Amino acid sequence: MESCNQTYTFGANTSVGAYAVKLARNSNIQPIIAIAGKGTDYVKTIVDTTKGDAIFDYRDGADEMISKIKKHLEAGNYGPVLHGLSPVIGKSSQKVLNEIVTPEGAINLVMPSDAEITSATKTITSVGVVHNTDNGSHGADARDLRLVTARWLTKAMQAGTSKGRPFEVRPGGLHAVDQALKDLKDGKNSATKYVFRIEDTPAS
């Protein structure tokens, strides 16, 4: 396996992380090192362990994850990891990224962060660049990338080579938002989007 084909995704059960994994697989990028927690069962459905992909639980702690990832890479003779992604950066993910991604690689964060990335080139991805609403303050105009990506995803979903996010329609329309937010806060949701149909909202 060529080292340039390795990618590391922290938060693989999040929407951003899961789509990154799906796009990597569709681009034949392997092995994928995915980090998840309660959403591990879902992540198992989007990786391919026969090609070296592996899932590690962030609840084991940074040191344990680093040890397990290094053992996995050594056992498969996969070489260094050049690409890292973290939708939400924290102390744990920051430590693991700095340890796992080679200095010649790049670590992409999906929101502005002052996290110290010492092992590789730090890059930031902002959703604003695909709308060009911030006059380039968060990156170059990427409206063409948005157009091509949206069309490709539509085609892939129609062909069945890619799937959208698992979702749950909450009954009661907008009246269900309050309880859904409480469920999110209580950790009752993982790897699933809540959907609210406005037309299902009871008349007041």
Backbone as ProteinMPNN parsed JSONL, in Angstrom:
{"seq_chain_A": "MESCNQTYTFGANTSVGAYAVKLARNSNIQPIIAIAGKGTDYVKTIVDTTKGDAIFDYRDGADEMISKIKKHLEAGNYGPVLHGLSPVIGKSSQKVLNEIVTPEGAINLVMPSDAEITSATKTITSVGVVHNTDNGSHGADARDLRLVTARWLTKAMQAGTSKGRPFEVRPGGLHAVDQALKDLKDGKNSATKYVFRIEDTPAS", "coords_chain_A": {"N_chain_A": [[0.841, -1.186, 0.0], [0.687, 2.137, -0.935], [2.117, 4.886, 0.801], [1.022, 7.393, 0.367], [-1.619, 6.978, 0.058], [-2.951, 6.903, 2.42], [-5.288, 7.828, 4.925], [-6.55, 9.66, 7.71], [-9.235, 9.95, 9.849], [-10.74, 11.787, 12.267], [-13.547, 11.602, 14.304], [-15.289, 10.097, 12.7], [-17.915, 9.299, 12.747], [-19.416, 11.547, 12.645], [-21.292, 13.893, 10.6], [-19.646, 15.307, 8.718], [-17.231, 13.881, 8.981], [-18.039, 11.277, 8.238], [-18.816, 11.626, 5.56], [-16.347, 12.298, 4.522], [-14.997, 9.884, 4.817], [-16.546, 8.296, 3.085], [-16.089, 9.574, 0.61], [-13.343, 9.189, 0.408], [-13.212, 6.401, 0.187], [-14.616, 6.029, -2.24], [-12.765, 7.163, -3.866], [-10.81, 5.374, -3.88], [-8.952, 5.473, -1.796], [-6.986, 4.165, 0.583], [-5.323, 2.637, 3.425], [-8.092, 3.58, 5.562], [-8.069, 5.285, 8.517], [-10.209, 5.406, 10.995], [-11.808, 7.271, 13.533], [-14.058, 6.902, 16.127], [-16.969, 6.79, 18.309], [-19.722, 6.264, 20.111], [-21.002, 5.974, 17.722], [-19.797, 3.914, 16.353], [-20.821, 1.506, 15.262], [-22.229, 2.388, 13.037], [-20.126, 3.501, 11.52], [-18.754, 1.218, 10.86], [-20.177, 0.327, 8.694], [-19.379, 1.861, 6.587], [-16.698, 1.678, 6.096], [-13.956, -0.372, 4.867], [-12.667, -3.108, 5.961], [-11.265, -5.137, 4.769], [-9.474, -3.959, 3.147], [-7.668, -2.825, 4.746], [-8.721, -0.786, 6.279], [-9.552, 0.65, 9.462], [-11.145, 0.992, 12.67], [-11.067, 3.014, 15.53], [-11.667, 3.608, 18.997], [-12.36, 6.651, 20.455], [-12.87, 6.944, 23.117], [-11.121, 5.389, 24.481], [-8.981, 6.897, 25.083], [-6.265, 9.161, 24.319], [-3.537, 8.206, 24.348], [-3.825, 5.408, 24.271], [-5.171, 5.106, 21.85], [-3.219, 6.059, 20.047], [-1.213, 4.129, 20.39], [-2.561, 1.78, 19.485], [-3.184, 2.478, 16.839], [-0.634, 2.808, 15.691], [0.339, 0.198, 15.929], [-1.424, -1.107, 14.221], [-0.777, 0.076, 11.752], [1.882, -0.714, 11.492], [1.612, -3.505, 11.468], [0.308, -3.917, 9.052], [2.137, -2.915, 7.36], [1.877, -0.322, 6.273], [3.069, 2.178, 6.166], [3.777, 5.768, 6.555], [1.2, 8.11, 7.648], [-0.292, 10.502, 5.659], [-2.443, 12.236, 5.456], [-4.735, 13.964, 7.433], [-7.838, 14.487, 9.133], [-10.067, 16.42, 11.05], [-13.189, 17.024, 12.155], [-14.088, 18.279, 14.512], [-11.939, 19.732, 16.635], [-10.145, 18.745, 19.496], [-8.392, 18.418, 22.649], [-7.619, 15.733, 22.83], [-7.894, 14.714, 20.171], [-6.151, 16.452, 18.909], [-3.68, 15.696, 20.009], [-3.452, 13.045, 19.076], [-3.515, 13.392, 16.286], [-1.144, 14.9, 15.909], [0.703, 12.995, 16.598], [0.288, 10.877, 14.823], [0.062, 11.698, 12.091], [2.404, 12.228, 9.556], [5.237, 14.529, 9.453], [5.536, 15.438, 6.848], [3.013, 15.528, 5.924], [-0.477, 16.676, 5.893], [-2.858, 18.308, 7.959], [-6.218, 18.73, 8.242], [-8.598, 20.963, 9.471], [-12.015, 21.502, 10.257], [-13.19, 23.777, 11.077], [-12.535, 27.12, 12.241], [-9.679, 27.25, 14.334], [-7.413, 27.441, 17.069], [-5.789, 25.393, 17.573], [-2.765, 23.716, 18.204], [-0.857, 22.524, 15.748], [1.747, 20.578, 15.239], [3.051, 18.624, 13.834], [2.6, 18.552, 11.124], [1.446, 20.188, 8.069], [-0.952, 22.621, 8.702], [-4.289, 23.045, 7.776], [-7.348, 24.77, 7.01], [-10.788, 24.204, 6.527], [-13.578, 25.881, 5.402], [-17.087, 26.162, 5.27], [-18.071, 28.397, 4.095], [-16.541, 29.019, 1.855], [-17.544, 27.703, -0.357], [-19.702, 29.113, -1.029], [-18.795, 31.579, -1.328], [-19.22, 33.828, 0.326], [-17.769, 35.325, 2.054], [-15.869, 36.919, 0.95], [-13.388, 35.757, 0.448], [-12.058, 35.559, 2.881], [-11.829, 33.238, 4.359], [-10.699, 31.472, 2.645], [-10.051, 30.517, -0.806], [-12.348, 31.28, -3.501], [-14.697, 28.801, -3.916], [-16.854, 28.04, -5.443], [-17.162, 26.708, -7.865], [-16.151, 24.213, -7.217], [-18.112, 23.44, -5.388], [-20.313, 23.19, -7.141], [-19.528, 21.082, -8.886], [-19.079, 19.015, -7.034], [-21.609, 18.709, -5.817], [-23.142, 17.84, -7.98], [-21.792, 15.485, -8.583], [-22.222, 13.976, -6.217], [-25.008, 13.747, -6.283], [-25.333, 12.156, -8.588], [-23.921, 9.868, -7.753], [-25.484, 8.998, -5.594], [-27.862, 8.422, -6.915], [-26.984, 6.321, -8.448], [-26.392, 4.523, -6.528], [-23.866, 4.203, -5.484], [-23.069, 5.751, -3.456], [-24.301, 6.822, -0.295], [-26.672, 8.793, 1.563], [-26.885, 10.522, 4.738], [-27.853, 8.682, 7.64], [-31.157, 9.093, 8.954], [-33.755, 10.377, 11.132], [-37.135, 10.954, 11.267], [-38.747, 13.22, 13.202], [-41.758, 13.075, 14.941], [-44.445, 15.471, 14.885], [-43.592, 17.783, 13.789], [-42.359, 21.115, 13.943], [-42.837, 21.342, 16.627], [-41.475, 19.328, 17.783], [-38.855, 19.991, 18.005], [-37.747, 21.017, 20.422], [-37.661, 18.78, 22.215], [-36.004, 17.143, 20.742], [-33.591, 18.555, 20.786], [-33.008, 18.316, 23.491], [-32.61, 15.568, 23.593], [-30.312, 15.355, 22.045], [-28.516, 16.762, 23.668], [-28.485, 15.069, 25.851], [-27.133, 12.964, 24.874], [-28.439, 10.981, 23.423], [-28.491, 10.579, 20.757], [-26.662, 9.434, 17.988], [-24.718, 9.488, 15.111], [-26.93, 9.981, 13.491], [-29.26, 12.001, 11.768], [-31.687, 14.393, 12.737], [-34.902, 14.997, 11.45], [-37.34, 17.411, 10.679], [-40.583, 17.852, 9.693], [-42.146, 20.546, 8.448], [-44.814, 20.755, 7.693], [-46.006, 18.931, 9.325], [-46.431, 20.132, 11.718], [-48.587, 20.752, 14.344], [-51.565, 22.745, 14.2], [-51.72, 25.819, 15.922]], "CA_chain_A": [[0.0, 0.0, 0.0], [1.476, 3.357, -0.983], [1.843, 5.724, 1.954], [0.238, 8.568, -0.008], [-3.031, 6.602, 0.004], [-3.481, 6.745, 3.761], [-5.991, 8.981, 5.479], [-6.948, 9.522, 9.104], [-10.414, 10.787, 10.083], [-11.222, 11.846, 13.643], [-14.975, 11.943, 14.258], [-15.819, 9.465, 11.497], [-19.357, 9.101, 12.866], [-20.085, 12.825, 12.405], [-21.681, 14.06, 9.192], [-18.475, 15.668, 7.927], [-16.288, 12.77, 8.995], [-18.574, 10.148, 7.48], [-18.723, 11.928, 4.136], [-14.933, 12.224, 4.169], [-14.701, 8.461, 4.669], [-17.203, 7.816, 1.864], [-15.379, 10.122, -0.543], [-12.045, 8.513, 0.344], [-13.437, 5.049, -0.362], [-14.962, 6.136, -3.655], [-11.557, 7.58, -4.574], [-9.863, 4.27, -3.696], [-7.927, 5.864, -0.833], [-6.955, 3.229, 1.69], [-6.358, 2.368, 4.421], [-8.712, 4.689, 6.273], [-8.022, 5.144, 9.969], [-11.398, 6.136, 11.44], [-11.993, 7.39, 14.976], [-15.478, 7.08, 16.44], [-17.34, 6.433, 19.674], [-21.011, 5.576, 20.116], [-21.416, 5.734, 16.345], [-18.903, 2.932, 15.721], [-21.572, 0.538, 14.452], [-22.498, 3.018, 11.74], [-18.858, 3.648, 10.789], [-18.412, -0.103, 10.323], [-20.881, 0.119, 7.424], [-18.837, 2.716, 5.531], [-15.282, 1.381, 5.871], [-13.695, -1.702, 4.291], [-11.54, -3.664, 6.709], [-10.485, -6.043, 3.913], [-8.457, -3.138, 2.483], [-6.821, -2.219, 5.764], [-9.409, 0.226, 7.08], [-9.704, 0.263, 10.868], [-11.864, 1.948, 13.51], [-10.579, 3.067, 16.9], [-12.614, 4.299, 19.873], [-11.718, 7.779, 21.128], [-13.087, 6.832, 24.556], [-9.983, 4.68, 25.068], [-7.964, 7.871, 25.442], [-5.304, 9.468, 23.254], [-2.355, 7.334, 24.366], [-4.221, 4.071, 23.837], [-5.442, 5.184, 20.41], [-1.941, 6.189, 19.346], [-0.564, 2.815, 20.431], [-3.285, 0.839, 18.634], [-3.05, 2.892, 15.435], [0.733, 2.503, 15.26], [0.432, -1.257, 15.779], [-2.164, -1.459, 13.009], [0.005, 0.517, 10.598], [3.07, -1.562, 11.398], [1.201, -4.862, 11.108], [-0.04, -3.94, 7.638], [3.23, -2.311, 6.601], [1.233, 0.723, 5.488], [3.868, 3.382, 6.051], [3.279, 6.957, 7.274], [-0.085, 8.718, 7.291], [-0.049, 11.839, 5.11], [-3.641, 13.079, 5.455], [-5.532, 13.894, 8.645], [-9.022, 15.346, 9.149], [-10.805, 16.439, 12.306], [-14.312, 17.97, 12.106], [-14.105, 19.034, 15.768], [-10.644, 19.499, 17.248], [-10.054, 18.817, 20.946], [-7.056, 18.076, 23.138], [-7.321, 14.344, 22.499], [-7.682, 14.573, 18.728], [-4.948, 17.215, 18.595], [-2.525, 14.875, 20.371], [-3.372, 11.887, 18.183], [-3.139, 13.887, 14.957], [0.264, 15.275, 15.923], [1.519, 11.782, 16.717], [0.064, 9.904, 13.746], [0.299, 12.259, 10.756], [3.816, 12.508, 9.327], [5.55, 15.944, 9.239], [5.383, 15.767, 5.429], [1.601, 15.481, 5.591], [-1.335, 17.83, 6.155], [-3.972, 18.076, 8.871], [-7.283, 19.669, 7.915], [-9.621, 21.205, 10.482], [-13.216, 21.914, 9.546], [-13.655, 25.048, 11.625], [-11.407, 27.891, 12.76], [-9.174, 26.724, 15.591], [-6.043, 27.809, 17.399], [-5.113, 24.159, 17.952], [-1.368, 23.688, 17.785], [-0.497, 21.381, 14.914], [3.205, 20.652, 15.163], [3.652, 17.53, 13.075], [2.289, 18.605, 9.696], [0.871, 21.448, 7.626], [-2.318, 22.811, 9.177], [-5.186, 23.731, 6.853], [-8.707, 24.974, 7.523], [-11.85, 24.193, 5.529], [-14.766, 26.619, 5.835], [-18.207, 25.978, 4.35], [-18.308, 29.654, 3.41], [-15.809, 29.156, 0.593], [-18.326, 27.175, -1.475], [-20.721, 30.123, -1.336], [-18.034, 32.821, -1.525], [-19.946, 34.897, 1.021], [-16.875, 36.029, 2.977], [-14.854, 37.643, 0.168], [-12.093, 35.086, 0.492], [-11.386, 35.644, 4.184], [-11.584, 31.889, 4.869], [-10.192, 30.616, 1.572], [-10.362, 30.92, -2.184], [-13.693, 31.031, -4.015], [-14.824, 27.387, -4.276], [-18.198, 27.79, -5.956], [-17.076, 25.683, -8.912], [-16.004, 22.937, -6.512], [-19.447, 23.116, -4.866], [-21.154, 22.765, -8.261], [-19.09, 19.762, -9.353], [-19.277, 18.038, -5.96], [-23.046, 18.472, -5.646], [-23.605, 17.026, -9.107], [-21.221, 14.137, -8.455], [-22.918, 13.286, -5.129], [-26.343, 13.409, -6.775], [-25.18, 11.017, -9.489], [-23.493, 8.707, -6.971], [-26.629, 8.529, -4.818], [-28.797, 7.819, -7.862], [-26.397, 5.057, -8.896], [-26.243, 3.633, -5.38], [-22.463, 4.06, -5.089], [-22.904, 6.54, -2.236], [-25.563, 6.997, 0.415], [-26.758, 9.962, 2.422], [-26.777, 10.345, 6.181], [-29.031, 8.094, 8.299], [-31.967, 10.146, 9.564], [-34.979, 10.01, 11.857], [-38.144, 12.0, 11.206], [-39.374, 13.371, 14.511], [-43.174, 13.417, 14.793], [-44.897, 16.718, 15.504], [-43.05, 18.952, 13.104], [-41.512, 22.037, 14.701], [-43.066, 21.152, 18.058], [-40.566, 18.278, 18.249], [-37.482, 20.507, 18.056], [-37.293, 21.157, 21.809], [-37.309, 17.471, 22.753], [-34.859, 16.645, 19.98], [-32.408, 19.228, 21.314], [-32.732, 17.689, 24.784], [-32.058, 14.239, 23.315], [-28.93, 15.564, 21.611], [-27.745, 17.152, 24.843], [-28.378, 13.899, 26.733], [-26.343, 11.931, 24.212], [-29.29, 9.896, 22.94], [-28.378, 10.489, 19.303], [-25.317, 9.296, 17.441], [-24.651, 9.104, 13.692], [-28.257, 10.108, 12.887], [-29.786, 13.353, 11.678], [-33.112, 14.575, 13.012], [-35.617, 15.725, 10.403], [-38.623, 17.944, 11.122], [-41.418, 18.267, 8.569], [-42.915, 21.722, 8.884], [-46.242, 20.53, 7.494], [-46.509, 18.069, 10.395], [-46.609, 20.934, 12.924], [-50.016, 20.96, 14.656], [-52.021, 24.138, 14.202], [-51.812, 26.342, 17.29]], "C_chain_A": [[0.877, 1.237, 0.0], [1.088, 4.275, 0.174], [0.971, 6.923, 1.608], [-1.252, 8.256, -0.064], [-3.654, 6.456, 1.383], [-4.184, 8.013, 4.22], [-6.49, 8.643, 6.88], [-8.109, 10.469, 9.354], [-10.86, 10.682, 11.529], [-12.673, 12.307, 13.595], [-15.639, 11.358, 13.034], [-17.316, 9.228, 11.561], [-20.122, 10.414, 12.715], [-20.437, 12.939, 10.928], [-20.469, 14.345, 8.309], [-17.498, 14.505, 7.834], [-16.751, 11.599, 8.151], [-18.498, 10.398, 5.983], [-17.273, 11.897, 3.662], [-14.523, 10.774, 3.943], [-15.294, 7.928, 3.364], [-16.483, 8.304, 0.615], [-14.01, 9.465, -0.706], [-12.191, 7.115, -0.256], [-13.759, 5.1, -1.848], [-13.78, 6.569, -4.506], [-10.459, 6.53, -4.457], [-8.683, 4.679, -2.825], [-8.027, 4.946, 0.369], [-5.513, 3.046, 2.17], [-6.874, 3.654, 5.063], [-8.655, 4.386, 7.764], [-9.144, 6.017, 10.521], [-11.494, 6.114, 12.966], [-13.465, 7.684, 15.256], [-15.715, 6.713, 17.896], [-18.625, 5.645, 19.655], [-21.482, 5.236, 18.716], [-20.572, 4.709, 15.615], [-19.65, 1.953, 14.832], [-21.903, 1.111, 13.081], [-21.222, 3.109, 10.904], [-18.426, 2.315, 10.19], [-19.054, -0.343, 8.966], [-20.284, 0.937, 6.283], [-17.334, 2.539, 5.314], [-15.149, -0.031, 5.312], [-12.451, -2.279, 4.949], [-10.706, -4.625, 5.875], [-9.381, -5.293, 3.175], [-7.597, -2.383, 3.484], [-7.47, -1.144, 6.597], [-9.567, -0.277, 8.518], [-10.403, 1.38, 11.63], [-11.311, 1.857, 14.931], [-11.503, 3.964, 17.717], [-11.909, 5.407, 20.643], [-11.881, 7.711, 22.644], [-12.0, 6.048, 25.258], [-8.895, 5.644, 25.535], [-6.909, 8.009, 24.356], [-4.136, 8.492, 23.209], [-2.678, 5.933, 23.86], [-4.512, 4.051, 22.342], [-4.149, 5.235, 19.613], [-1.238, 4.844, 19.274], [-1.229, 1.835, 19.468], [-3.139, 1.186, 17.15], [-1.668, 2.534, 14.912], [0.921, 1.004, 15.048], [-0.268, -1.712, 14.508], [-1.365, -1.099, 11.76], [1.234, -0.359, 10.394], [2.711, -2.971, 10.935], [0.877, -4.972, 9.624], [1.039, -3.379, 6.738], [2.72, -1.186, 5.694], [2.061, 1.995, 5.334], [3.211, 4.564, 6.742], [1.93, 7.447, 6.757], [0.17, 10.154, 6.848], [-1.236, 12.781, 5.232], [-4.43, 12.872, 6.74], [-6.692, 14.872, 8.58], [-9.692, 15.264, 10.506], [-11.919, 17.477, 12.222], [-14.397, 18.846, 13.353], [-12.808, 18.73, 16.507], [-10.721, 19.69, 18.764], [-8.658, 18.412, 21.36], [-6.659, 16.665, 22.732], [-7.014, 14.183, 21.019], [-6.432, 15.322, 18.286], [-3.7, 16.383, 18.874], [-2.349, 13.71, 19.408], [-2.936, 12.313, 16.783], [-1.653, 14.217, 14.886], [1.187, 14.062, 15.982], [1.449, 10.912, 15.476], [0.41, 10.455, 12.362], [1.767, 12.674, 10.625], [4.058, 14.006, 9.107], [5.416, 16.376, 7.784], [3.919, 15.84, 5.005], [0.861, 16.764, 5.906], [-2.493, 17.419, 7.055], [-5.015, 19.154, 8.617], [-8.293, 19.741, 9.044], [-10.812, 21.844, 9.789], [-13.836, 23.176, 10.134], [-12.439, 25.804, 12.164], [-10.975, 27.383, 14.132], [-7.748, 27.194, 15.811], [-5.263, 26.578, 17.866], [-3.7, 24.141, 17.386], [-1.086, 22.396, 17.029], [0.999, 21.47, 14.641], [3.816, 19.651, 14.205], [3.476, 17.657, 11.574], [1.764, 19.995, 9.343], [-0.59, 21.534, 8.065], [-3.121, 23.572, 8.136], [-6.572, 23.807, 7.468], [-9.682, 24.918, 6.346], [-13.067, 24.904, 6.112], [-15.872, 26.436, 4.807], [-18.477, 27.245, 3.559], [-17.634, 29.761, 2.06], [-16.613, 28.631, -0.592], [-19.483, 28.097, -1.845], [-20.078, 31.474, -1.648], [-18.741, 34.017, -0.894], [-19.033, 35.743, 1.905], [-15.714, 36.713, 2.275], [-13.451, 37.058, 0.335], [-11.389, 35.098, 1.828], [-11.096, 34.278, 4.787], [-11.087, 30.935, 3.784], [-10.658, 31.096, 0.212], [-11.801, 30.545, -2.56], [-13.797, 29.589, -4.519], [-16.214, 27.062, -4.806], [-18.199, 26.75, -7.066], [-16.936, 24.299, -8.295], [-17.342, 22.488, -5.947], [-20.333, 22.551, -5.97], [-20.808, 21.35, -8.696], [-19.374, 18.697, -8.295], [-20.758, 17.703, -5.779], [-23.585, 17.586, -6.766], [-23.078, 15.602, -8.998], [-21.951, 13.342, -7.375], [-24.32, 12.869, -5.56], [-26.284, 12.177, -7.673], [-24.82, 9.754, -8.724], [-24.65, 8.135, -6.154], [-27.669, 7.867, -5.726], [-28.3, 6.447, -8.314], [-26.22, 4.057, -7.76], [-24.807, 3.422, -4.946], [-22.127, 4.924, -3.878], [-24.278, 6.733, -1.613], [-25.502, 8.241, 1.289], [-26.645, 9.579, 3.886], [-28.011, 9.627, 6.726], [-29.831, 9.198, 8.999], [-33.186, 9.561, 10.245], [-35.936, 11.186, 11.777], [-38.842, 12.067, 12.558], [-40.836, 13.795, 14.327], [-43.506, 14.734, 15.479], [-44.333, 17.967, 14.87], [-42.163, 19.797, 13.99], [-41.717, 21.913, 16.203], [-42.109, 20.108, 18.647], [-39.136, 18.765, 18.417], [-36.941, 20.545, 19.48], [-36.842, 19.811, 22.387], [-36.09, 16.887, 22.03], [-33.555, 17.262, 20.481], [-32.012, 18.642, 22.677], [-32.109, 16.306, 24.585], [-30.611, 14.338, 22.853], [-28.037, 15.882, 22.798], [-27.505, 15.97, 25.769], [-27.611, 12.741, 26.083], [-27.151, 10.756, 23.69], [-29.199, 9.695, 21.432], [-26.925, 10.342, 18.913], [-25.424, 8.807, 16.01], [-26.01, 9.145, 12.992], [-28.681, 11.571, 12.879], [-31.268, 13.351, 12.039], [-33.723, 15.415, 11.893], [-36.974, 16.156, 10.957], [-39.402, 18.414, 9.902], [-42.335, 19.387, 9.042], [-44.408, 21.479, 8.746], [-46.862, 19.626, 8.546], [-46.749, 18.842, 11.695], [-48.092, 21.161, 13.19], [-50.367, 22.448, 14.653], [-52.183, 24.616, 15.646], [-53.154, 27.041, 17.516]], "O_chain_A": [[1.741, 1.37, 0.868], [-0.09, 4.431, 0.495], [0.249, 7.423, 2.47], [-2.067, 9.165, -0.216], [-4.765, 5.942, 1.508], [-3.736, 9.125, 3.942], [-6.806, 7.493, 7.187], [-7.99, 11.668, 9.101], [-11.306, 9.624, 11.973], [-12.995, 13.287, 12.923], [-16.454, 12.018, 12.39], [-17.938, 8.979, 10.528], [-21.352, 10.402, 12.662], [-19.938, 12.173, 10.103], [-20.285, 13.704, 7.275], [-16.999, 14.18, 6.757], [-15.958, 10.994, 7.431], [-18.157, 9.496, 5.217], [-17.001, 11.511, 2.525], [-13.793, 10.467, 3.001], [-14.631, 7.198, 2.627], [-16.287, 7.541, -0.331], [-13.568, 9.214, -1.827], [-11.393, 6.702, -1.098], [-13.236, 4.304, -2.628], [-13.78, 6.373, -5.722], [-9.324, 6.755, -4.876], [-7.548, 4.281, -3.082], [-9.027, 4.948, 1.086], [-4.577, 3.274, 1.403], [-6.184, 4.673, 5.1], [-9.141, 3.348, 8.212], [-9.034, 7.243, 10.513], [-11.288, 5.08, 13.602], [-14.041, 8.609, 14.683], [-14.783, 6.369, 18.623], [-18.639, 4.488, 19.235], [-22.275, 4.312, 18.535], [-20.617, 4.634, 14.387], [-19.165, 1.604, 13.756], [-21.86, 0.398, 12.078], [-21.244, 2.823, 9.707], [-17.801, 2.284, 9.13], [-18.54, -1.128, 8.168], [-20.646, 0.728, 5.125], [-16.757, 3.184, 4.438], [-16.117, -0.792, 5.288], [-11.326, -1.98, 4.55], [-9.56, -4.907, 6.225], [-8.459, -5.909, 2.639], [-6.893, -1.436, 3.134], [-6.853, -0.629, 7.53], [-9.698, -1.478, 8.755], [-10.276, 2.556, 11.291], [-11.113, 0.766, 15.465], [-12.049, 4.944, 17.211], [-10.971, 5.145, 21.396], [-11.122, 8.345, 23.378], [-11.943, 6.031, 26.487], [-7.999, 5.262, 26.287], [-6.687, 7.088, 23.571], [-3.784, 8.001, 22.136], [-1.9, 5.341, 23.112], [-4.15, 3.103, 21.645], [-4.004, 4.53, 18.614], [-0.726, 4.46, 18.222], [-0.545, 1.137, 18.719], [-2.989, 0.299, 16.309], [-1.542, 2.011, 13.805], [1.584, 0.586, 14.099], [0.224, -2.59, 13.799], [-1.291, -1.888, 10.819], [1.583, -0.704, 9.265], [3.413, -3.561, 10.115], [1.14, -6.003, 9.005], [0.897, -3.36, 5.515], [3.076, -1.104, 4.518], [1.778, 2.809, 4.455], [2.207, 4.401, 7.435], [1.568, 7.233, 5.6], [0.779, 10.934, 7.58], [-1.07, 13.996, 5.126], [-4.757, 11.741, 7.098], [-6.552, 15.966, 8.033], [-9.869, 14.176, 11.055], [-11.645, 18.677, 12.216], [-14.742, 20.025, 13.262], [-12.597, 17.603, 16.955], [-11.288, 20.668, 19.251], [-7.826, 18.094, 20.511], [-5.518, 16.419, 22.34], [-6.001, 13.589, 20.65], [-5.728, 14.871, 17.382], [-2.769, 16.366, 18.069], [-1.235, 13.417, 18.974], [-2.087, 11.668, 16.169], [-0.979, 13.858, 13.921], [2.311, 14.099, 15.481], [2.436, 10.275, 15.108], [0.994, 9.742, 11.545], [2.3, 13.382, 11.479], [3.163, 14.695, 8.618], [5.205, 17.557, 7.51], [3.618, 16.176, 3.859], [1.47, 17.805, 6.155], [-3.037, 16.322, 6.927], [-4.736, 20.345, 8.759], [-8.787, 18.718, 9.517], [-10.652, 22.628, 8.854], [-14.914, 23.588, 9.707], [-11.427, 25.19, 12.503], [-11.814, 27.118, 14.992], [-6.972, 27.33, 14.865], [-4.203, 26.705, 18.48], [-3.474, 24.505, 16.232], [-1.079, 21.311, 17.611], [1.454, 22.338, 13.897], [4.969, 19.801, 13.801], [4.134, 16.943, 10.817], [1.652, 20.866, 10.206], [-1.369, 20.613, 7.82], [-2.691, 24.624, 7.664], [-6.925, 23.01, 8.337], [-9.434, 25.511, 5.296], [-13.529, 24.559, 7.199], [-15.628, 26.543, 3.606], [-19.048, 27.186, 2.471], [-18.095, 30.51, 1.199], [-16.391, 29.067, -1.722], [-20.16, 27.886, -2.851], [-20.727, 32.386, -2.161], [-18.845, 35.083, -1.502], [-19.463, 36.761, 2.445], [-14.706, 37.047, 2.898], [-12.459, 37.786, 0.358], [-10.232, 34.689, 1.913], [-10.213, 34.156, 5.636], [-11.059, 29.722, 3.989], [-11.532, 31.955, 0.093], [-12.382, 29.614, -2.004], [-13.076, 29.197, -5.437], [-16.699, 25.943, -4.64], [-19.155, 25.984, -7.188], [-17.521, 23.331, -8.779], [-17.682, 21.306, -6.01], [-21.024, 21.553, -5.766], [-21.696, 20.512, -8.856], [-19.851, 17.608, -8.616], [-21.115, 16.537, -5.607], [-24.391, 16.689, -6.522], [-23.791, 14.637, -9.275], [-22.268, 12.17, -7.577], [-24.77, 11.768, -5.241], [-27.094, 11.261, -7.531], [-25.354, 8.682, -9.012], [-24.781, 6.916, -6.036], [-28.283, 6.869, -5.347], [-29.092, 5.531, -8.535], [-25.933, 2.884, -7.998], [-24.54, 2.55, -4.119], [-21.025, 4.837, -3.337], [-25.289, 6.8, -2.313], [-24.429, 8.682, 1.699], [-26.342, 8.433, 4.218], [-29.124, 9.94, 6.305], [-29.252, 10.124, 9.567], [-33.596, 8.43, 9.985], [-35.588, 12.298, 12.175], [-39.452, 11.094, 13.004], [-41.113, 14.771, 13.63], [-42.931, 15.074, 16.513], [-44.564, 19.077, 15.348], [-41.313, 19.272, 14.708], [-40.859, 22.336, 16.978], [-41.953, 20.02, 19.865], [-38.289, 18.027, 18.92], [-35.8, 20.149, 19.721], [-35.767, 19.716, 22.98], [-35.253, 16.222, 22.64], [-32.538, 16.577, 20.587], [-30.827, 18.492, 22.975], [-31.196, 15.918, 25.314], [-29.779, 13.508, 23.22], [-26.938, 15.343, 22.922], [-26.452, 15.873, 26.4], [-27.464, 11.673, 26.677], [-26.619, 9.658, 23.528], [-29.769, 8.746, 20.893], [-26.056, 11.038, 19.439], [-26.127, 7.838, 15.723], [-26.225, 8.43, 12.013], [-28.485, 12.291, 13.859], [-32.005, 12.428, 11.691], [-33.142, 16.406, 11.45], [-37.666, 15.378, 11.613], [-38.934, 19.277, 9.159], [-43.18, 19.197, 9.916], [-45.191, 21.939, 9.577], [-48.085, 19.548, 8.662], [-47.221, 18.263, 12.674], [-48.788, 21.713, 12.337], [-49.564, 23.292, 15.052], [-52.72, 23.896, 16.487], [-53.412, 27.544, 18.609]]}, "name": "protein", "num_of_chains": 1, "seq": "MESCNQTYTFGANTSVGAYAVKLARNSNIQPIIAIAGKGTDYVKTIVDTTKGDAIFDYRDGADEMISKIKKHLEAGNYGPVLHGLSPVIGKSSQKVLNEIVTPEGAINLVMPSDAEITSATKTITSVGVVHNTDNGSHGADARDLRLVTARWLTKAMQAGTSKGRPFEVRPGGLHAVDQALKDLKDGKNSATKYVFRIEDTPAS"}
